[in-house]
Amino acid sequence: MSSSVVYNRDIPLTDLGGGVSRKVLAHNDQLMIVEVRFEKGGVGSMHTHPHLQSTYVQSGRFVFTIDGVEHEVAQGDTIAFASDVPHGTVCLEAGVLVDIFNPMREDFLK
């Protein structure tokens, strides 16, 4: 496994629709970091995946539904998701989430 330096300015922003966009930043086979930008009202639909995930709220305010329970989070808050736990979010105040996955999300590179 090699090391890499990724400059945010060099990564294209991918529009996911509905006021949500993302940048896949540094990654290797075991780890991936992703910047996800939300406009107010943007929705990260409910989903599951086998990856471990940790999310850092860089800015904004969000309501996450995690395994059926709602949690309001804001700048500086963090969430650790277990594998295969249903989760999604609604953005209350425009902001940025930083998601870290183990292993990396191959589906994000397609």
Short mmCIF file of the C-alpha atoms (twelve columns), coordinates in Angstrom:
data_MODEL
# 
_entry.id   MODEL 
# 
loop_
_atom_site.group_PDB 
_atom_site.id 
_atom_site.type_symbol 
_atom_site.label_atom_id 
_atom_site.label_alt_id 
_atom_site.label_comp_id 
_atom_site.label_asym_id 
_atom_site.label_seq_id 
_atom_site.Cartn_x 
_atom_site.Cartn_y 
_atom_site.Cartn_z 
_atom_site.pdbx_PDB_model_num 
ATOM 1   C CA . MET A 1   0.000   0.000  0.000   1 
ATOM 2   C CA . SER A 2   1.401   3.382  -0.969  1 
ATOM 3   C CA . SER A 3   0.837   6.796  0.551   1 
ATOM 4   C CA . SER A 4   -0.683  9.680  -1.368  1 
ATOM 5   C CA . VAL A 5   -1.335  13.363 -1.008  1 
ATOM 6   C CA . VAL A 6   -4.572  14.618 -2.543  1 
ATOM 7   C CA . TYR A 7   -5.195  18.324 -3.022  1 
ATOM 8   C CA . ASN A 8   -8.864  19.242 -2.638  1 
ATOM 9   C CA . ARG A 9   -8.534  21.892 -5.380  1 
ATOM 10  C CA . ASP A 10  -7.639  19.141 -7.885  1 
ATOM 11  C CA . ILE A 11  -10.685 16.939 -7.221  1 
ATOM 12  C CA . PRO A 12  -13.821 17.545 -9.300  1 
ATOM 13  C CA . LEU A 13  -17.109 18.037 -7.477  1 
ATOM 14  C CA . THR A 14  -19.688 15.415 -8.515  1 
ATOM 15  C CA . ASP A 15  -23.310 16.609 -8.473  1 
ATOM 16  C CA . LEU A 16  -25.469 13.852 -6.954  1 
ATOM 17  C CA . GLY A 17  -28.692 15.824 -7.474  1 
ATOM 18  C CA . GLY A 18  -31.158 17.181 -4.947  1 
ATOM 19  C CA . GLY A 19  -28.724 19.709 -3.501  1 
ATOM 20  C CA . VAL A 20  -26.005 17.162 -2.692  1 
ATOM 21  C CA . SER A 21  -22.513 16.892 -4.202  1 
ATOM 22  C CA . ARG A 22  -19.317 15.079 -3.244  1 
ATOM 23  C CA . LYS A 23  -15.577 14.850 -3.696  1 
ATOM 24  C CA . VAL A 24  -13.787 11.541 -3.208  1 
ATOM 25  C CA . LEU A 25  -10.522 12.533 -1.559  1 
ATOM 26  C CA . ALA A 26  -7.588  10.358 -0.448  1 
ATOM 27  C CA . HIS A 27  -8.161  6.626  -0.457  1 
ATOM 28  C CA . ASN A 28  -6.522  3.223  -0.623  1 
ATOM 29  C CA . ASP A 29  -7.932  -0.296 -0.395  1 
ATOM 30  C CA . GLN A 30  -8.676  -0.022 3.327   1 
ATOM 31  C CA . LEU A 31  -9.700  3.613  3.836   1 
ATOM 32  C CA . MET A 32  -11.506 6.420  2.009   1 
ATOM 33  C CA . ILE A 33  -12.307 10.007 2.917   1 
ATOM 34  C CA . VAL A 34  -15.143 11.818 1.160   1 
ATOM 35  C CA . GLU A 35  -16.349 15.414 1.362   1 
ATOM 36  C CA . VAL A 36  -20.132 15.704 0.927   1 
ATOM 37  C CA . ARG A 37  -21.675 19.143 0.416   1 
ATOM 38  C CA . PHE A 38  -25.352 19.804 1.120   1 
ATOM 39  C CA . GLU A 39  -27.592 22.711 0.284   1 
ATOM 40  C CA . LYS A 40  -30.359 23.455 2.797   1 
ATOM 41  C CA . GLY A 41  -33.032 20.791 2.315   1 
ATOM 42  C CA . GLY A 42  -30.634 18.349 0.626   1 
ATOM 43  C CA . VAL A 43  -31.305 14.699 1.427   1 
ATOM 44  C CA . GLY A 44  -28.962 11.779 1.873   1 
ATOM 45  C CA . SER A 45  -31.512 9.014  1.342   1 
ATOM 46  C CA . MET A 46  -31.815 6.086  3.747   1 
ATOM 47  C CA . HIS A 47  -29.371 3.325  2.843   1 
ATOM 48  C CA . THR A 48  -27.106 0.618  4.248   1 
ATOM 49  C CA . HIS A 49  -23.667 -0.647 3.305   1 
ATOM 50  C CA . PRO A 50  -21.209 -3.171 4.707   1 
ATOM 51  C CA . HIS A 51  -18.519 -0.529 5.277   1 
ATOM 52  C CA . LEU A 52  -17.716 0.995  8.651   1 
ATOM 53  C CA . GLN A 53  -18.331 4.732  8.467   1 
ATOM 54  C CA . SER A 54  -17.462 7.716  10.589  1 
ATOM 55  C CA . THR A 55  -18.862 11.172 9.803   1 
ATOM 56  C CA . TYR A 56  -17.564 14.558 10.940  1 
ATOM 57  C CA . VAL A 57  -19.840 17.593 10.595  1 
ATOM 58  C CA . GLN A 58  -17.481 20.227 9.200   1 
ATOM 59  C CA . SER A 59  -20.254 22.817 8.907   1 
ATOM 60  C CA . GLY A 60  -24.033 23.122 8.806   1 
ATOM 61  C CA . ARG A 61  -26.814 21.375 10.681  1 
ATOM 62  C CA . PHE A 62  -28.356 17.986 9.887   1 
ATOM 63  C CA . VAL A 63  -30.929 15.511 11.149  1 
ATOM 64  C CA . PHE A 64  -29.660 11.955 10.791  1 
ATOM 65  C CA . THR A 65  -31.964 8.985  11.077  1 
ATOM 66  C CA . ILE A 66  -29.886 6.054  12.293  1 
ATOM 67  C CA . ASP A 67  -31.601 2.706  12.730  1 
ATOM 68  C CA . GLY A 68  -34.957 4.505  13.093  1 
ATOM 69  C CA . VAL A 69  -33.796 7.110  15.642  1 
ATOM 70  C CA . GLU A 70  -33.389 10.813 14.769  1 
ATOM 71  C CA . HIS A 71  -30.318 12.772 15.897  1 
ATOM 72  C CA . GLU A 72  -29.731 16.468 15.209  1 
ATOM 73  C CA . VAL A 73  -26.048 17.270 14.698  1 
ATOM 74  C CA . ALA A 74  -24.074 20.432 13.967  1 
ATOM 75  C CA . GLN A 75  -20.536 21.667 13.347  1 
ATOM 76  C CA . GLY A 76  -17.948 19.617 15.232  1 
ATOM 77  C CA . ASP A 77  -20.231 16.653 15.970  1 
ATOM 78  C CA . THR A 78  -19.289 13.135 14.888  1 
ATOM 79  C CA . ILE A 79  -21.084 9.872  14.195  1 
ATOM 80  C CA . ALA A 80  -19.706 6.314  14.012  1 
ATOM 81  C CA . PHE A 81  -21.854 3.910  11.997  1 
ATOM 82  C CA . ALA A 82  -21.706 0.144  12.334  1 
ATOM 83  C CA . SER A 83  -21.864 -2.018 9.218   1 
ATOM 84  C CA . ASP A 84  -25.287 -2.490 7.621   1 
ATOM 85  C CA . VAL A 85  -27.121 -0.002 9.889   1 
ATOM 86  C CA . PRO A 86  -29.825 1.944  8.001   1 
ATOM 87  C CA . HIS A 87  -29.040 5.669  7.961   1 
ATOM 88  C CA . GLY A 88  -29.828 8.852  6.070   1 
ATOM 89  C CA . THR A 89  -29.877 12.597 6.612   1 
ATOM 90  C CA . VAL A 90  -31.721 15.823 5.862   1 
ATOM 91  C CA . CYS A 91  -29.783 19.084 5.793   1 
ATOM 92  C CA . LEU A 92  -31.326 21.813 7.977   1 
ATOM 93  C CA . GLU A 93  -28.602 24.398 7.335   1 
ATOM 94  C CA . ALA A 94  -26.237 24.220 4.328   1 
ATOM 95  C CA . GLY A 95  -23.032 22.454 5.228   1 
ATOM 96  C CA . VAL A 96  -20.325 19.891 4.628   1 
ATOM 97  C CA . LEU A 97  -19.942 16.361 5.988   1 
ATOM 98  C CA . VAL A 98  -16.637 14.495 5.954   1 
ATOM 99  C CA . ASP A 99  -17.204 10.736 5.659   1 
ATOM 100 C CA . ILE A 100 -14.533 8.114  6.307   1 
ATOM 101 C CA . PHE A 101 -15.087 4.530  5.170   1 
ATOM 102 C CA . ASN A 102 -13.370 1.223  5.906   1 
ATOM 103 C CA . PRO A 103 -12.810 -0.448 3.557   1 
ATOM 104 C CA . MET A 104 -12.946 2.096  0.750   1 
ATOM 105 C CA . ARG A 105 -16.180 2.499  -1.265  1 
ATOM 106 C CA . GLU A 106 -15.414 1.063  -4.694  1 
ATOM 107 C CA . ASP A 107 -18.886 2.146  -5.848  1 
ATOM 108 C CA . PHE A 108 -17.861 5.804  -5.352  1 
ATOM 109 C CA . LEU A 109 -15.116 5.436  -7.970  1 
ATOM 110 C CA . LYS A 110 -17.395 4.282  -10.794 1 
# 
